[in-house]
Amino acid sequence: MPAYEALLRAMASWRAFFDGVKMRRAEISRNTLETQVTVSVNLDGQGQSRLSSGIGFLDHMLDQSARHGMIDLVVEARGDLHIDAHHTVEDIGITLGQALAQAIGDKKGLTRYGHAYVPLDEALSRVVVDLSGRPGLVFNVPFTRGVVGEFDVDLVREFFQGLVNHAAMTVHIDNLRGGNSHHQAETVFKAFGRALRMAIASDARATGSIPSTKGSL
């Protein structure tokens, strides 16, 4: 009988966990004189995306993060692209960061840390994520050229800076090698998706507890 009661308690715990998982979604809109951005995320999705930023290369990169992070992602953005892509890219990062923070919630039962190495031909990048509650970005990506098509590669950093500031997470991004800027950027976005996927995964041994000795994040 005690074993049966223990099984019932375990089943109830897992039911409560999966009920919580279903709610790991968020939709955020950000409207300024420069951009109008709406982002929705489902942290427990299938890696599907619907992306309309007006910036083809950014859509391609976000699709990589969604697919490798197994996060369903919708981005709809209009911005002052007649000036350049800076405001749009930065504001998408900000809005995605806000959506992630809302969807992640109080972080109870999460792994908290995630890391990934991703190669693409000659390029190799490493991304490490900490759902720390403290925004911080360390970005070491020595791009071999300044643009990919019409996309200014400086905006990759601007995107991640906006994201970490508003998601309140610490992210270390290192491109360890690479000779093609497209490959360098793509390995970064893929590795970020995989590292985030690990960090937001549940830790069955820590259900209901905050993954910090402080008791809060």
C-alpha positions as CSV (number, residue, x, y, z in Angstrom):
1,M,0.0,0.0,0.0
2,P,2.8,2.5,0.8
3,A,4.2,1.9,-2.7
4,Y,0.8,2.5,-4.3
5,E,0.4,5.8,-2.4
6,A,3.9,6.8,-3.4
7,L,3.0,6.1,-7.1
8,L,-0.1,8.3,-6.7
9,R,1.9,11.1,-5.3
10,A,4.4,10.8,-8.1
11,M,1.7,10.8,-10.7
12,A,0.1,13.9,-9.1
13,S,3.5,15.7,-9.1
14,W,4.0,14.9,-12.8
15,R,0.5,16.0,-13.7
16,A,1.1,19.3,-11.9
17,F,4.4,19.7,-13.8
18,F,2.8,19.1,-17.2
19,D,0.0,21.4,-16.4
20,G,2.6,24.1,-15.7
21,V,4.5,23.3,-18.9
22,K,1.4,23.9,-21.0
23,M,1.4,27.5,-19.8
24,R,5.0,28.3,-20.9
25,R,3.9,30.7,-23.6
26,A,3.9,34.4,-24.0
27,E,3.1,37.2,-26.5
28,I,4.6,40.6,-26.3
29,S,4.1,43.7,-28.5
30,R,6.5,46.7,-28.6
31,N,5.5,49.8,-30.5
32,T,7.7,52.9,-30.9
33,L,8.0,55.6,-33.5
34,E,10.7,53.5,-35.1
35,T,9.3,49.9,-35.0
36,Q,6.2,47.9,-34.4
37,V,7.1,44.4,-33.1
38,T,5.0,41.4,-31.9
39,V,6.7,38.3,-30.7
40,S,5.1,35.1,-29.4
41,V,6.9,32.1,-28.0
42,N,5.9,28.6,-26.9
43,L,8.8,27.1,-25.0
44,D,7.4,23.6,-25.4
45,G,6.8,23.7,-29.1
46,Q,8.1,21.7,-32.1
47,G,10.6,24.2,-33.4
48,Q,8.2,25.8,-35.8
49,S,8.5,29.5,-36.8
50,R,6.6,32.2,-38.7
51,L,8.9,35.1,-39.2
52,S,8.3,38.4,-40.9
53,S,10.9,41.0,-39.9
54,G,11.5,42.5,-43.3
55,I,15.2,41.3,-42.9
56,G,15.7,38.0,-44.6
57,F,19.0,37.1,-43.0
58,L,17.6,37.7,-39.5
59,D,14.5,35.6,-40.2
60,H,16.9,32.8,-41.4
61,M,18.9,33.1,-38.1
62,L,15.8,33.2,-35.9
63,D,14.5,30.1,-37.7
64,Q,17.7,28.3,-36.7
65,S,17.3,29.2,-33.0
66,A,13.7,28.1,-33.0
67,R,14.4,24.8,-34.7
68,H,17.3,23.9,-32.6
69,G,15.7,25.2,-29.4
70,M,12.4,23.3,-30.1
71,I,10.7,26.6,-29.5
72,D,7.7,27.8,-31.5
73,L,8.4,31.4,-32.5
74,V,6.3,34.0,-34.3
75,V,7.8,37.4,-35.1
76,E,6.0,40.1,-36.9
77,A,7.9,43.4,-37.3
78,R,7.7,46.6,-39.2
79,G,10.5,49.1,-38.9
80,D,12.3,52.0,-40.4
81,L,14.3,49.9,-42.8
82,H,14.6,52.8,-45.1
83,I,17.2,54.1,-42.6
84,D,18.8,50.8,-41.8
85,A,18.1,47.6,-40.0
86,H,19.5,48.6,-36.6
87,H,16.3,49.6,-34.8
88,T,14.3,46.7,-36.1
89,V,16.9,44.1,-35.1
90,E,17.5,45.6,-31.7
91,D,13.8,45.9,-31.0
92,I,13.1,42.3,-32.0
93,G,15.8,41.2,-29.6
94,I,14.2,43.3,-26.8
95,T,10.8,42.0,-27.5
96,L,11.9,38.4,-27.7
97,G,13.8,38.8,-24.4
98,Q,10.6,40.1,-22.8
99,A,8.6,37.2,-24.2
100,L,11.2,34.6,-23.0
101,A,11.2,36.1,-19.5
102,Q,7.4,36.0,-19.3
103,A,7.2,32.4,-20.7
104,I,10.0,31.1,-18.4
105,G,8.2,32.4,-15.3
106,D,9.6,31.8,-11.8
107,K,12.1,29.2,-13.0
108,K,11.0,26.6,-10.5
109,G,12.2,23.1,-11.5
110,L,14.3,24.3,-14.4
111,T,17.8,23.2,-15.2
112,R,18.9,26.9,-15.4
113,Y,22.2,26.4,-17.2
114,G,22.7,25.3,-20.8
115,H,25.5,25.1,-23.2
116,A,26.1,24.0,-26.8
117,Y,28.9,23.7,-29.3
118,V,27.7,23.8,-33.0
119,P,29.9,23.4,-36.1
120,L,29.1,24.3,-39.6
121,D,31.8,23.4,-42.1
122,E,34.8,25.4,-41.0
123,A,33.0,27.4,-38.3
124,L,32.5,26.4,-34.7
125,S,30.7,28.4,-32.0
126,R,30.0,27.9,-28.3
127,V,27.1,29.4,-26.4
128,V,26.5,29.2,-22.6
129,V,23.3,30.3,-21.0
130,D,22.4,31.0,-17.4
131,L,18.9,32.0,-16.4
132,S,20.4,34.0,-13.7
133,G,18.0,36.9,-13.4
134,R,21.0,39.2,-14.1
135,P,21.5,40.5,-17.7
136,G,24.9,40.0,-19.0
137,L,26.4,39.4,-22.5
138,V,30.0,38.3,-23.3
139,F,30.3,38.3,-27.1
140,N,33.4,37.2,-28.9
141,V,32.7,36.8,-32.6
142,P,35.4,38.0,-34.9
143,F,33.4,38.2,-38.1
144,T,35.6,37.8,-41.2
145,R,33.6,40.4,-43.1
146,G,31.3,43.2,-42.3
147,V,28.1,42.2,-44.1
148,V,26.3,39.1,-45.2
149,G,24.3,40.1,-48.2
150,E,22.9,43.4,-47.0
151,F,23.0,42.5,-43.3
152,D,25.4,44.3,-41.1
153,V,27.0,41.7,-38.9
154,D,27.4,44.2,-36.1
155,L,23.7,43.8,-35.5
156,V,24.1,40.2,-34.3
157,R,25.6,41.7,-31.1
158,E,22.8,44.3,-30.9
159,F,20.2,41.6,-31.2
160,F,21.7,39.5,-28.3
161,Q,22.3,42.6,-26.2
162,G,18.6,43.5,-26.4
163,L,17.6,40.0,-25.7
164,V,19.7,39.3,-22.6
165,N,18.9,42.7,-21.1
166,H,15.2,42.0,-21.2
167,A,15.2,38.3,-20.6
168,A,17.5,38.9,-17.6
169,M,19.8,36.1,-18.5
170,T,23.6,35.8,-18.8
171,V,24.9,34.6,-22.2
172,H,28.5,33.9,-23.3
173,I,28.9,33.7,-27.0
174,D,32.2,32.6,-28.5
175,N,33.0,31.9,-32.2
176,L,36.0,29.6,-31.8
177,R,36.8,29.5,-35.5
178,G,35.4,30.3,-38.9
179,G,36.2,31.8,-42.2
180,N,32.7,32.6,-43.5
181,S,30.6,35.2,-41.8
182,H,27.3,33.5,-42.7
183,H,28.6,30.3,-41.1
184,Q,29.9,32.1,-38.1
185,A,26.5,33.8,-37.5
186,E,24.5,30.6,-38.1
187,T,26.5,28.5,-35.7
188,V,25.9,31.2,-33.0
189,F,22.1,31.2,-33.5
190,K,22.0,27.4,-33.6
191,A,24.1,27.1,-30.5
192,F,22.0,29.7,-28.7
193,G,18.8,27.7,-29.5
194,R,20.4,24.5,-28.2
195,A,21.8,26.1,-25.1
196,L,18.5,27.7,-24.3
197,R,16.7,24.4,-24.8
198,M,18.9,22.8,-22.2
199,A,18.5,25.7,-19.7
200,I,14.7,25.8,-19.8
201,A,14.4,22.0,-19.6
202,S,12.8,20.5,-16.5
203,D,15.0,18.9,-13.8
204,A,12.9,16.0,-12.5
205,R,14.9,15.9,-9.3
206,A,14.3,19.5,-8.5
207,T,10.5,19.9,-9.3
208,G,9.1,22.9,-7.6
209,S,12.4,24.3,-6.3
210,I,14.4,27.3,-7.5
211,P,17.8,26.3,-9.0
212,S,19.8,28.6,-6.8
213,T,21.3,28.5,-3.2
214,K,19.8,32.0,-2.8
215,G,16.3,30.6,-3.2
216,S,15.5,33.1,-5.9
217,L,16.5,34.1,-9.3
